[in-house]
Amino acid sequence: MNIFIKAGLLIAVCGAGVLAAVGANPPAAGGVPALLARSALPVLAKAPAWTLRDVDGREVKASDFKGKVVVIDFWATWCPPCRKEIPDYIALQKKYADRGLVILGFSMDEVPAADVKAFGVKMKVNYPLIMADGAVAEAFGGVEGLPTAFVIDREGNIRHRKVGLSDPAAYEKLIASLL
């Protein structure tokens, strides 16, 4: 793990204390508490542009989500930790969609899109499932393991990278700090 990611994780953990002090839902605009919460996450990189197809074969582009806070979760149907965190993503999408959060499931499966779609229906996934590939994973700087998720702010900056599972409550606070 490179030093920038370690620093980002340390800052994210410290940022959770700021959120606890101002509440899990800091003011949407203005005020020192909102600025403190948002500044707790460093800008890691500009999010890459991408164009992929969802499980229904429709074209989906990064630009479709301009102005939203986006969580891109690289996952696979065969991955136990990936399956474990899906209910948490479903809950986050439901809770924060009206505040501009979009969860995107980037499937790294090498099975037909119809199989990924059927899995999503079975799991009652309420966010778009997109068929990803190695090229888009590399555009994000590489995916070392599954699940790997990237949190992108409203300006299109990657603000956090998560590899593996994390505490759902702490991850929610991290995401909410950008809303």
ZASEVEX-256664 format. One record per residue: residue number from 1; x, y, z of N, C-alpha, C in turn. Coordinates in steps of 0.02 Angstrom, whole numbers, plus 50000, padded with zeros to 5 digits. Layout:
<nodes>
NODE num n_x n_y n_z ca_x ca_y ca_z c_x c_y c_z
NODE NUM X Y Z X Y Z X Y Z
...
</nodes>
This chain:
<nodes>
NODE num n_x n_y n_z ca_x ca_y ca_z c_x c_y c_z
NODE 1 50043 49941 50000 50000 50000 50000 50045 50061 50000
NODE 2 50032 50107 49952 50078 50164 49949 50063 50215 50004
NODE 3 50109 50260 50013 50104 50308 50069 50044 50354 50062
NODE 4 50024 50370 50000 49966 50415 49991 49902 50381 50012
NODE 5 49895 50316 49998 49835 50281 50019 49834 50275 50095
NODE 6 49892 50259 50125 49895 50255 50198 49876 50322 50229
NODE 7 49902 50376 50201 49885 50442 50227 49811 50456 50219
NODE 8 49783 50436 50163 49711 50446 50151 49670 50408 50201
NODE 9 49690 50345 50216 49653 50306 50265 49658 50338 50334
NODE 10 49717 50362 50352 49726 50394 50417 49683 50457 50421
NODE 11 49683 50496 50369 49643 50557 50369 49569 50539 50371
NODE 12 49548 50487 50334 49478 50467 50335 49457 50446 50405
NODE 13 49499 50408 50440 49482 50387 50508 49478 50448 50554
NODE 14 49526 50493 50548 49524 50554 50588 49463 50596 50570
NODE 15 49445 50596 50506 49387 50634 50484 49323 50608 50515
NODE 16 49320 50544 50533 49261 50516 50565 49249 50551 50632
NODE 17 49303 50571 50666 49296 50608 50728 49265 50676 50717
NODE 18 49283 50709 50662 49253 50773 50645 49179 50763 50634
NODE 19 49161 50710 50597 49090 50698 50583 49052 50683 50647
NODE 20 49083 50646 50692 49049 50631 50755 49037 50696 50794
NODE 21 49082 50743 50789 49075 50806 50825 49020 50849 50796
NODE 22 49010 50846 50729 48960 50889 50698 48897 50850 50681
NODE 23 48897 50785 50690 48840 50744 50673 48853 50709 50607
NODE 24 48819 50654 50596 48829 50614 50535 48806 50651 50473
NODE 25 48762 50701 50481 48737 50738 50423 48754 50811 50431
NODE 26 48816 50831 50413 48835 50900 50419 48793 50945 50374
NODE 27 48789 51010 50388 48750 51054 50346 48770 51048 50273
NODE 28 48721 51050 50228 48734 51039 50157 48774 51097 50127
NODE 29 48765 51157 50153 48800 51214 50123 48823 51261 50178
NODE 30 48885 51285 50170 48910 51337 50215 48926 51311 50285
NODE 31 48955 51356 50323 48971 51340 50392 49036 51303 50400
NODE 32 49070 51316 50455 49134 51284 50469 49128 51209 50476
NODE 33 49075 51183 50511 49071 51110 50517 49068 51074 50450
NODE 34 49030 51101 50402 49026 51070 50337 49093 51072 50301
NODE 35 49129 51127 50306 49194 51132 50274 49244 51084 50306
NODE 36 49243 51078 50372 49288 51032 50406 49275 50960 50385
NODE 37 49211 50942 50381 49194 50873 50363 49217 50858 50292
NODE 38 49206 50905 50246 49224 50892 50177 49300 50893 50166
NODE 39 49336 50933 50205 49408 50937 50195 49445 50878 50227
NODE 40 49410 50835 50264 49442 50779 50296 49466 50726 50246
NODE 41 49439 50727 50187 49459 50678 50136 49501 50712 50083
NODE 42 49562 50688 50073 49604 50719 50022 49581 50701 49952
NODE 43 49600 50742 49904 49590 50725 49833 49647 50678 49814
NODE 44 49630 50617 49794 49680 50568 49776 49699 50573 49702
NODE 45 49649 50588 49660 49661 50593 49588 49596 50617 49555
NODE 46 49600 50637 49494 49541 50651 49454 49513 50584 49431
NODE 47 49447 50575 49437 49416 50513 49415 49421 50508 49339
NODE 48 49436 50449 49313 49441 50443 49240 49373 50445 49206
NODE 49 49373 50465 49143 49313 50459 49102 49307 50386 49081
NODE 50 49247 50362 49077 49236 50293 49056 49169 50287 49021
NODE 51 49163 50239 48978 49100 50221 48945 49096 50145 48945
NODE 52 49043 50119 48975 49033 50047 48981 48960 50031 48967
NODE 53 48942 49968 48972 48873 49946 48962 48847 49916 49027
NODE 54 48783 49932 49042 48753 49903 49101 48729 49832 49085
NODE 55 48699 49798 49133 48678 49729 49123 48621 49722 49073
NODE 56 48589 49777 49054 48538 49776 49002 48565 49796 48934
NODE 57 48631 49808 48931 48662 49826 48867 48661 49900 48850
NODE 58 48635 49941 48895 48633 50014 48883 48701 50045 48898
NODE 59 48720 50094 48857 48782 50130 48868 48776 50175 48929
NODE 60 48826 50174 48971 48829 50215 49032 48897 50249 49032
NODE 61 48897 50314 49046 48960 50353 49046 48969 50388 49113
NODE 62 49031 50400 49129 49047 50437 49190 49011 50504 49190
NODE 63 49007 50537 49133 48976 50603 49129 48902 50602 49146
NODE 64 48871 50543 49144 48800 50537 49163 48789 50555 49236
NODE 65 48842 50554 49276 48836 50564 49349 48869 50628 49372
NODE 66 48880 50674 49326 48911 50738 49342 48869 50774 49397
NODE 67 48904 50800 49447 48871 50835 49502 48845 50790 49557
NODE 68 48856 50726 49552 48835 50677 49603 48896 50653 49642
NODE 69 48884 50628 49701 48936 50591 49738 48926 50518 49716
NODE 70 48979 50488 49690 48975 50421 49661 49021 50373 49697
NODE 71 48994 50315 49714 49034 50260 49740 49036 50208 49685
NODE 72 49096 50193 49661 49105 50141 49611 49135 50081 49646
NODE 73 49096 50027 49647 49116 49966 49681 49135 49914 49629
NODE 74 49200 49897 49625 49222 49842 49583 49210 49778 49622
NODE 75 49172 49733 49594 49150 49673 49630 49140 49616 49581
NODE 76 49122 49557 49606 49104 49500 49565 49054 49456 49602
NODE 77 49013 49421 49565 48961 49379 49596 48991 49321 49636
NODE 78 49051 49299 49618 49083 49242 49651 49123 49262 49713
NODE 79 49125 49326 49728 49167 49352 49782 49127 49358 49848
NODE 80 49142 49317 49899 49104 49320 49961 49104 49389 49995
NODE 81 49161 49424 50002 49158 49490 50033 49116 49539 49992
NODE 82 49119 49532 49926 49078 49576 49883 49004 49565 49897
NODE 83 48984 49503 49900 48913 49487 49914 48893 49512 49984
NODE 84 48939 49508 50031 48924 49529 50099 48909 49604 50104
NODE 85 48942 49645 50064 48932 49717 50070 48875 49744 50027
NODE 86 48847 49703 49983 48792 49726 49940 48734 49754 49981
NODE 87 48710 49721 50034 48655 49750 50073 48672 49820 50101
NODE 88 48735 49832 50119 48755 49898 50143 48749 49950 50088
NODE 89 48770 49932 50027 48764 49978 49971 48691 49991 49954
NODE 90 48649 49940 49958 48578 49948 49945 48549 49999 49995
NODE 91 48567 49992 50059 48543 50038 50111 48568 50109 50100
NODE 92 48632 50116 50081 48659 50183 50068 48624 50216 50009
NODE 93 48612 50178 49956 48579 50206 49897 48508 50229 49916
NODE 94 48474 50189 49954 48406 50206 49975 48406 50268 50020
NODE 95 48452 50271 50067 48453 50324 50116 48476 50391 50087
NODE 96 48524 50391 50041 48555 50453 50019 48543 50472 49946
NODE 97 48504 50434 49909 48492 50450 49838 48465 50521 49830
NODE 98 48420 50541 49875 48391 50609 49869 48441 50664 49885
NODE 99 48498 50647 49913 48551 50696 49926 48606 50694 49874
NODE 100 48596 50654 49822 48644 50654 49767 48693 50597 49766
NODE 101 48681 50544 49804 48726 50486 49803 48705 50437 49749
NODE 102 48754 50411 49713 48743 50359 49664 48794 50304 49677
NODE 103 48769 50244 49688 48812 50185 49694 48812 50152 49625
NODE 104 48871 50132 49602 48877 50095 49539 48915 50031 49552
NODE 105 48886 49975 49535 48919 49911 49542 48953 49892 49477
NODE 106 49020 49895 49477 49060 49878 49418 49078 49804 49423
NODE 107 49041 49762 49388 49052 49690 49391 49115 49671 49352
NODE 108 49159 49635 49384 49219 49609 49352 49210 49536 49332
NODE 109 49148 49513 49333 49133 49444 49313 49149 49432 49240
NODE 110 49168 49371 49225 49179 49351 49155 49123 49305 49133
NODE 111 49063 49321 49155 49003 49284 49136 48958 49332 49096
NODE 112 48908 49306 49062 48863 49350 49026 48828 49401 49072
NODE 113 48814 49459 49043 48780 49512 49081 48713 49486 49109
NODE 114 48680 49441 49074 48616 49414 49098 48625 49379 49165
NODE 115 48681 49346 49175 48694 49312 49239 48705 49362 49295
NODE 116 48740 49416 49280 48750 49469 49331 48684 49502 49346
NODE 117 48643 49514 49295 48577 49544 49305 48534 49500 49350
NODE 118 48533 49434 49336 48494 49388 49377 48518 49389 49450
NODE 119 48582 49392 49460 48610 49396 49528 48585 49461 49561
NODE 120 48587 49516 49525 48563 49580 49552 48490 49578 49571
NODE 121 48450 49546 49530 48378 49540 49545 48368 49498 49608
NODE 122 48405 49443 49612 48400 49399 49671 48419 49436 49735
NODE 123 48471 49479 49731 48495 49517 49789 48455 49581 49800
NODE 124 48408 49597 49754 48367 49658 49758 48410 49721 49756
NODE 125 48461 49720 49713 48506 49778 49705 48466 49836 49676
NODE 126 48471 49894 49707 48434 49954 49687 48478 50007 49653
NODE 127 48536 49986 49630 48581 50032 49596 48606 49999 49532
NODE 128 48631 50039 49484 48652 50010 49420 48710 49961 49426
NODE 129 48703 49906 49390 48756 49856 49385 48785 49863 49314
NODE 130 48850 49872 49311 48884 49888 49249 48938 49836 49237
NODE 131 48944 49814 49176 48994 49765 49157 49061 49801 49146
NODE 132 49108 49789 49190 49173 49823 49187 49225 49775 49157
NODE 133 49285 49801 49150 49339 49760 49122 49406 49785 49151
NODE 134 49458 49750 49132 49525 49768 49157 49546 49838 49137
NODE 135 49525 49861 49079 49545 49928 49056 49517 49982 49102
NODE 136 49455 49977 49122 49427 50028 49166 49457 50022 49236
NODE 137 49471 49961 49258 49504 49952 49322 49573 49986 49321
NODE 138 49610 49979 49267 49675 50012 49261 49668 50087 49258
NODE 139 49615 50112 49227 49604 50184 49223 49595 50214 49293
NODE 140 49570 50174 49339 49563 50197 49408 49626 50187 49449
NODE 141 49679 50164 49417 49742 50153 49452 49754 50081 49472
NODE 142 49710 50037 49449 49718 49966 49463 49673 49944 49520
NODE 143 49651 49883 49515 49610 49852 49567 49649 49791 49592
NODE 144 49675 49797 49653 49718 49746 49682 49680 49684 49705
NODE 145 49618 49693 49721 49577 49638 49746 49505 49660 49746
NODE 146 49460 49612 49756 49389 49627 49758 49364 49616 49828
NODE 147 49319 49657 49851 49295 49718 49820 49345 49776 49828
NODE 148 49344 49820 49780 49379 49884 49784 49330 49938 49764
NODE 149 49325 49990 49805 49277 50043 49791 49313 50111 49791
NODE 150 49287 50155 49750 49312 50223 49745 49254 50271 49759
NODE 151 49267 50320 49802 49217 50372 49816 49238 50434 49778
NODE 152 49193 50459 49737 49206 50516 49693 49160 50573 49714
NODE 153 49189 50633 49723 49150 50691 49744 49112 50722 49686
NODE 154 49074 50773 49701 49032 50806 49650 49072 50840 49595
NODE 155 49136 50854 49608 49179 50885 49558 49218 50834 49517
NODE 156 49207 50770 49528 49240 50718 49489 49308 50697 49515
NODE 157 49321 50710 49579 49385 50691 49609 49377 50627 49650
NODE 158 49425 50582 49644 49426 50523 49687 49448 50546 49756
NODE 159 49406 50535 49806 49420 50558 49874 49437 50501 49922
NODE 160 49422 50439 49901 49437 50382 49945 49440 50319 49903
NODE 161 49484 50274 49923 49490 50208 49892 49487 50157 49947
NODE 162 49443 50108 49940 49434 50056 49990 49446 49988 49958
NODE 163 49491 49949 49988 49504 49881 49964 49480 49834 50019
NODE 164 49435 49789 50001 49408 49742 50049 49349 49772 50087
NODE 165 49330 49738 50139 49273 49760 50180 49296 49813 50230
NODE 166 49248 49854 50251 49262 49903 50303 49201 49907 50349
NODE 167 49209 49942 50404 49153 49951 50450 49099 49991 50414
NODE 168 49038 49964 50407 48986 49999 50370 48968 50067 50398
NODE 169 48966 50075 50464 48949 50140 50494 49002 50192 50479
NODE 170 49065 50174 50484 49119 50221 50470 49120 50240 50395
NODE 171 49107 50190 50352 49106 50203 50280 49048 50249 50262
NODE 172 48991 50239 50294 48934 50283 50283 48951 50355 50303
NODE 173 48983 50365 50359 49002 50433 50380 49050 50464 50330
NODE 174 49097 50425 50305 49144 50449 50255 49107 50474 50193
NODE 175 49061 50434 50168 49022 50452 50109 48978 50512 50124
NODE 176 48944 50511 50180 48898 50566 50198 48935 50632 50204
NODE 177 49000 50631 50220 49038 50693 50227 49044 50730 50161
NODE 178 49031 50696 50105 49036 50728 50040 48968 50749 50012
NODE 179 48915 50730 50045 48847 50745 50020 48825 50815 50038
</nodes>
